[in-house]
Amino acid sequence: MAEAALLSVLVEHDFSSGFKLDVRLDVELRPGSVLVLFGPSGAGKTTLLRQIAGLERLDLARVSFGQEVWSNSVRNLWRPPQDRRIGLVFQEPTLFPHLTVRDNISYGVRPGSDPCLTPVEDIANMLGIRDLNNRYPSALSGGEAQRVALARALAPRPQLLLLDEPFASLDAPTRLRLRREVRVLLQTTGTPAILVTHDRLEALGMGDTVAVVIGGRVRQMGPAAEVFSRPADAEVASSLGIEAVLPAHVVAASGGLIEVSVNGVTLHVAEREPIAAGAQVYACVRAEDVTIETRAPGQASARNHLAARVVAIASEGPIDRVTLDCGFALDALITRRSREDLGLAPGAQVAAAVKATSIHLVARP
């Protein structure tokens, strides 16, 4: 696919459980780009993906891609998945157990296919599974099986690849490697993709555009970095994994800085847009933007240095999450080595440093 194509989706459906899906989505997908459907479990991401794939028929659905109308419930029009020229990869590989790796990959490639399609051998080589051609799925590791599933989905050269949490069941090192490989493969083949995930790092690492889905609705959509750095509201901020979403009010603004008060503690925030004194806001701070200090900061660039007490320390693999009491709760992420060098323990008196540019304000009703 040589040009960008507009994906347009309108879906409404009331489920017997009481959940309502109400999505309107218009996004241009460039060759090799990735749209991430991001949100908590049960938000409706997979149901939305299945509508795009044509796996379900709901009350009201209108889906088009480029010049093709894939479904329109008002006109009783619905094209099955095989007519949409899409590739599908799920969390579990779902390979044919009686076929070899090569035969699994070749399964969707029709005889006499367009000679311009990427050869099966090239797809397998790009995913590092060419040496597995004669194996059966039962002899593959989880990472190998998922690579085969990806190769099978890409071999017929789909115009759109749909990925439903395809890395979720893999171990961390394999997951990270496969994400990178898939990103390069999509760019190499020029295949646009839609990825469902609730993993923030995965969304940032894979996505060009992110649509935040909460409660069956798309609550915010835009470039990945913009969405994660500037959430539209407190619920979006919380779903994006921003640990501190703090009720605050604006005290004053001058010199490019906004002064806000959080539970009586003053924070200075970089002024991105004018906000009137007295405005009620949420101050959003990510744990990775908080630095812990045990001595005077000297010439440090952080504008905010808050007296704090260590409340708890929890291990997250090689990283420790330190919960602080600054007059309000604040988390910091530091390496285990740094925590040991600083001699941190519950009850320790420290300072929490946060740059003014690392705090984002969103309006509060």
Wavefront OBJ file of the C-alpha trace (Angstrom):
o trace
v 0.000 0.000 0.000
v 1.764 3.090 -1.234
v -0.429 5.869 0.150
v -2.073 6.789 3.434
v -5.644 5.581 3.868
v -8.399 6.921 6.102
v -9.859 4.459 8.597
v -13.356 5.562 9.583
v -15.270 3.713 12.304
v -18.669 4.348 13.859
v -19.856 1.650 16.241
v -22.720 1.650 18.755
v -23.897 -1.390 20.686
v -25.587 -2.101 24.017
v -24.430 -5.389 25.522
v -26.589 -7.519 27.823
v -24.011 -6.943 30.580
v -24.904 -3.242 30.560
v -21.679 -2.224 28.803
v -22.152 0.237 25.938
v -19.738 0.648 23.056
v -20.002 4.068 21.428
v -17.010 4.817 19.196
v -16.409 7.370 16.480
v -12.937 7.187 15.047
v -11.374 8.786 11.982
v -7.640 8.367 11.577
v -5.258 8.445 8.639
v -2.954 5.423 8.558
v 0.297 5.896 6.686
v 2.271 2.937 5.280
v 4.157 1.279 8.135
v 2.444 3.341 10.834
v 0.828 1.958 13.998
v -2.404 3.088 15.650
v -2.548 1.924 19.273
v -5.891 1.288 20.962
v -4.863 1.854 24.566
v -6.846 1.523 27.757
v -7.675 -0.638 30.764
v -9.024 -4.168 30.533
v -12.723 -4.225 29.693
v -12.623 -0.820 27.985
v -13.852 -2.190 24.641
v -10.545 -2.212 22.724
v -10.762 -5.801 21.500
v -14.458 -5.471 20.631
v -13.587 -2.429 18.526
v -10.754 -4.325 16.830
v -13.095 -7.221 16.059
v -15.480 -4.786 14.392
v -12.696 -3.501 12.164
v -11.783 -7.111 11.378
v -15.367 -8.092 10.592
v -15.512 -10.806 13.242
v -18.728 -9.534 14.844
v -21.892 -7.787 13.679
v -23.316 -5.270 16.136
v -26.378 -2.975 16.343
v -24.888 -0.030 14.477
v -21.607 -0.316 12.659
v -20.011 1.599 9.826
v -16.412 0.806 8.944
v -14.477 1.960 5.902
v -10.811 1.880 4.955
v -9.587 4.032 2.112
v -12.103 3.715 -0.701
v -13.549 0.441 0.614
v -16.699 0.197 2.746
v -16.310 -2.840 4.982
v -19.579 -2.603 6.871
v -22.648 -0.422 7.016
v -25.472 -1.804 9.136
v -27.955 0.790 7.830
v -27.430 -0.503 4.286
v -27.130 -4.124 5.492
v -23.640 -4.243 4.009
v -21.001 -6.412 5.621
v -17.799 -7.814 4.137
v -16.291 -10.881 5.841
v -12.694 -10.762 7.117
v -11.238 -12.590 4.116
v -12.617 -9.913 1.789
v -11.083 -7.061 3.796
v -7.474 -8.103 3.051
v -6.437 -7.855 6.677
v -3.952 -9.796 8.781
v -4.919 -10.883 12.286
v -2.636 -11.805 15.187
v -4.030 -12.626 18.625
v -2.446 -13.073 22.057
v -2.207 -16.817 21.430
v -0.553 -17.867 18.113
v -3.430 -20.196 16.974
v -1.253 -22.060 14.458
v -2.393 -25.141 12.552
v -0.838 -27.982 14.594
v -0.706 -30.418 11.650
v 1.220 -28.008 9.386
v 4.917 -27.190 9.433
v 6.119 -23.649 10.024
v 6.570 -23.079 6.309
v 3.115 -24.425 5.500
v 1.566 -22.317 8.269
v 3.163 -19.179 6.850
v 2.190 -20.069 3.275
v -1.384 -20.978 4.179
v -2.946 -17.635 3.265
v -0.887 -17.046 0.117
v -3.008 -18.004 -2.844
v -1.437 -19.708 -5.864
v -0.685 -17.177 -8.573
v -0.585 -14.283 -6.115
v 0.812 -10.911 -7.118
v 4.550 -11.436 -7.780
v 5.213 -8.087 -6.072
v 4.236 -9.605 -2.721
v 7.058 -10.111 -0.254
v 8.153 -13.779 -0.598
v 7.402 -16.097 2.315
v 11.143 -16.743 2.722
v 11.841 -13.030 3.107
v 9.143 -12.591 5.752
v 10.483 -15.603 7.655
v 14.017 -14.299 7.385
v 13.049 -10.854 8.682
v 11.426 -12.475 11.722
v 14.365 -14.825 12.307
v 12.427 -18.074 11.805
v 13.718 -19.321 8.457
v 15.603 -22.172 10.162
v 12.319 -23.372 11.698
v 10.596 -24.126 8.361
v 10.286 -27.898 8.903
v 9.221 -27.813 12.552
v 5.683 -28.251 13.807
v 4.037 -25.813 16.258
v 4.398 -28.250 19.166
v 8.197 -27.921 18.870
v 8.226 -24.103 19.055
v 8.768 -21.781 22.003
v 6.179 -19.080 22.720
v 8.257 -16.407 21.018
v 8.910 -18.593 17.973
v 5.219 -19.488 17.636
v 4.207 -15.817 17.775
v 6.799 -14.977 15.114
v 5.274 -17.654 12.890
v 1.784 -16.225 13.519
v 3.037 -12.762 12.537
v 4.719 -14.145 9.421
v 1.522 -15.978 8.417
v -0.502 -12.768 8.832
v 1.970 -10.712 6.774
v 2.757 -13.222 4.009
v -0.361 -12.427 1.882
v 0.617 -8.731 2.121
v -2.527 -7.441 3.887
v -3.531 -3.821 3.494
v -3.976 -3.616 7.285
v -2.565 -5.707 10.156
v -4.604 -6.068 13.362
v -2.746 -7.046 16.545
v -4.668 -7.977 19.700
v -2.098 -7.913 22.536
v 0.242 -10.240 20.605
v 3.156 -9.848 23.037
v 1.249 -10.193 26.321
v 2.006 -13.869 26.999
v 5.742 -13.627 26.242
v 8.562 -13.147 28.743
v 9.935 -9.607 29.046
v 13.138 -9.983 26.951
v 11.297 -11.791 24.133
v 8.490 -9.246 24.245
v 10.900 -6.326 23.881
v 12.812 -7.974 21.016
v 9.673 -8.907 19.117
v 8.200 -5.413 19.459
v 11.297 -3.952 17.823
v 11.323 -6.572 15.085
v 7.650 -6.042 14.270
v 8.087 -2.265 14.143
v 10.940 -2.630 11.640
v 9.028 -5.244 9.641
v 5.953 -3.021 9.308
v 8.092 -0.149 8.073
v 9.972 -2.430 5.666
v 6.794 -3.867 4.149
v 4.835 -0.598 4.366
v 2.004 -2.311 6.237
v -0.072 -0.112 8.578
v -1.236 -1.760 11.788
v -3.636 -1.360 14.702
v -2.362 -2.645 18.052
v -4.497 -3.309 21.125
v -2.582 -3.004 24.399
v -2.866 -1.814 27.986
v 0.935 -1.677 28.355
v 2.126 1.951 28.455
v 5.705 1.179 27.380
v 4.415 -0.919 24.509
v 2.103 1.880 23.382
v 4.931 4.427 23.489
v 7.422 2.090 21.820
v 5.106 0.918 19.027
v 2.560 3.642 18.410
v 2.614 6.588 16.056
v -0.949 7.496 17.033
v -2.689 6.517 20.278
v -6.443 6.338 20.859
v -7.289 6.076 24.570
v -10.359 3.886 25.053
v -12.190 4.074 28.390
v -15.673 2.762 29.104
v -16.435 1.993 25.472
v -15.490 5.452 24.162
v -12.414 6.995 22.568
v -11.552 9.669 25.117
v -8.437 11.102 23.484
v -6.489 10.524 20.288
v -3.308 12.011 18.873
v 0.433 11.471 18.429
v 1.702 9.028 21.063
v 4.117 11.432 22.782
v 1.487 14.188 22.913
v -1.225 11.963 24.387
v 1.067 10.607 27.096
v 2.502 14.002 27.988
v -0.769 15.951 27.806
v -3.742 13.817 28.937
v -7.127 15.391 28.258
v -8.532 14.828 31.746
v -7.873 13.109 35.061
v -9.431 9.770 34.054
v -7.313 9.638 30.907
v -4.227 10.563 32.935
v -4.923 7.748 35.381
v -5.438 5.212 32.570
v -2.146 6.309 30.993
v -0.294 5.250 34.126
v 0.386 8.728 35.507
v 0.764 7.849 39.161
v 0.020 11.252 40.723
v -3.154 13.025 39.612
v -3.366 15.740 42.279
v -6.284 18.128 42.874
v -4.861 21.653 42.869
v -5.755 25.286 42.321
v -3.857 27.981 40.454
v -2.389 30.676 42.694
v -0.627 32.880 40.154
v 1.174 32.940 36.812
v 4.171 34.997 35.743
v 7.469 34.671 33.899
v 6.380 31.534 32.075
v 5.586 29.687 35.325
v 2.252 28.814 36.895
v 2.161 28.518 40.673
v -0.324 25.948 41.953
v -1.159 24.768 45.434
v -1.600 21.071 46.177
v -2.849 20.428 49.703
v -1.034 23.591 50.837
v 2.219 22.697 49.041
v 3.379 24.976 46.224
v 4.389 23.602 42.839
v 5.777 25.572 39.903
v 4.626 24.420 36.479
v 5.806 25.490 33.036
v 3.108 27.619 31.408
v 2.000 25.857 28.216
v -1.214 27.830 27.922
v -2.766 30.646 29.964
v -4.684 29.552 33.077
v -6.432 32.071 35.279
v -5.640 32.418 38.977
v -8.172 30.512 41.055
v -8.757 27.846 38.387
v -9.285 24.313 39.691
v -6.923 21.836 38.028
v -5.257 18.459 38.372
v -1.468 18.413 38.550
v -0.227 15.235 36.846
v 3.213 13.835 37.666
v 4.791 10.596 36.438
v 6.938 8.559 38.798
v 9.846 8.512 36.334
v 9.917 12.332 36.433
v 10.544 12.439 40.185
v 14.142 12.524 41.462
v 15.034 11.751 45.062
v 17.709 13.872 46.762
v 19.330 13.381 50.138
v 21.477 16.519 50.113
v 21.206 20.154 48.994
v 20.455 20.353 45.236
v 23.070 22.986 44.413
v 22.692 24.008 40.750
v 20.143 21.306 39.841
v 17.718 22.357 37.105
v 14.564 21.113 38.812
v 12.312 23.982 39.888
v 10.474 22.043 42.592
v 12.289 20.624 45.630
v 9.788 19.198 48.096
v 10.486 18.006 51.612
v 9.418 14.372 51.708
v 9.377 11.225 53.824
v 9.827 7.734 52.399
v 6.632 5.802 53.103
v 7.340 2.513 51.307
v 9.680 0.873 48.816
v 8.502 -1.824 46.416
v 10.677 -3.799 44.018
v 9.678 -3.885 40.342
v 12.456 -6.052 38.944
v 15.630 -3.970 38.540
v 13.651 -0.818 39.436
v 12.352 0.217 42.858
v 9.180 2.231 43.334
v 9.540 4.643 46.235
v 6.339 6.083 47.686
v 6.816 9.501 49.247
v 4.747 11.739 51.499
v 5.267 15.343 50.358
v 2.082 16.633 51.958
v 0.512 14.529 49.217
v 1.453 11.102 47.855
v 4.112 10.975 45.153
v 5.900 7.983 43.618
v 9.442 7.899 42.272
v 11.147 5.206 40.189
v 14.856 4.634 40.810
v 17.331 1.838 40.165
v 18.068 -0.565 42.989
v 21.678 0.601 42.930
v 20.615 4.224 43.389
v 18.305 3.277 46.238
v 21.181 1.465 47.958
v 23.632 4.344 47.356
v 21.136 6.808 48.844
v 20.503 4.520 51.812
v 16.757 4.829 51.408
v 14.429 3.097 53.830
v 10.888 3.766 55.079
v 10.922 6.791 57.351
v 13.937 8.463 55.698
v 13.708 12.232 55.226
v 14.541 13.245 51.644
v 13.657 15.803 48.986
v 11.601 15.091 45.878
v 12.731 17.098 42.849
v 10.420 17.654 39.879
v 11.071 19.893 36.886
v 8.421 22.464 36.072
v 8.253 21.045 32.547
v 7.448 17.567 33.915
v 4.156 18.601 35.533
v 1.057 18.732 33.351
v -2.123 20.567 34.344
v -5.594 19.506 33.225
v -8.788 21.413 33.966
v -10.936 20.170 36.845
v -14.729 20.501 36.723
l 1 2 3 4 5 6 7 8 9 10 11 12 13 14 15 16 17 18 19 20 21 22 23 24 25 26 27 28 29 30 31 32 33 34 35 36 37 38 39 40 41 42 43 44 45 46 47 48 49 50 51 52 53 54 55 56 57 58 59 60 61 62 63 64 65 66 67 68 69 70 71 72 73 74 75 76 77 78 79 80 81 82 83 84 85 86 87 88 89 90 91 92 93 94 95 96 97 98 99 100 101 102 103 104 105 106 107 108 109 110 111 112 113 114 115 116 117 118 119 120 121 122 123 124 125 126 127 128 129 130 131 132 133 134 135 136 137 138 139 140 141 142 143 144 145 146 147 148 149 150 151 152 153 154 155 156 157 158 159 160 161 162 163 164 165 166 167 168 169 170 171 172 173 174 175 176 177 178 179 180 181 182 183 184 185 186 187 188 189 190 191 192 193 194 195 196 197 198 199 200 201 202 203 204 205 206 207 208 209 210 211 212 213 214 215 216 217 218 219 220 221 222 223 224 225 226 227 228 229 230 231 232 233 234 235 236 237 238 239 240 241 242 243 244 245 246 247 248 249 250 251 252 253 254 255 256 257 258 259 260 261 262 263 264 265 266 267 268 269 270 271 272 273 274 275 276 277 278 279 280 281 282 283 284 285 286 287 288 289 290 291 292 293 294 295 296 297 298 299 300 301 302 303 304 305 306 307 308 309 310 311 312 313 314 315 316 317 318 319 320 321 322 323 324 325 326 327 328 329 330 331 332 333 334 335 336 337 338 339 340 341 342 343 344 345 346 347 348 349 350 351 352 353 354 355 356 357 358 359 360 361 362 363 364 365
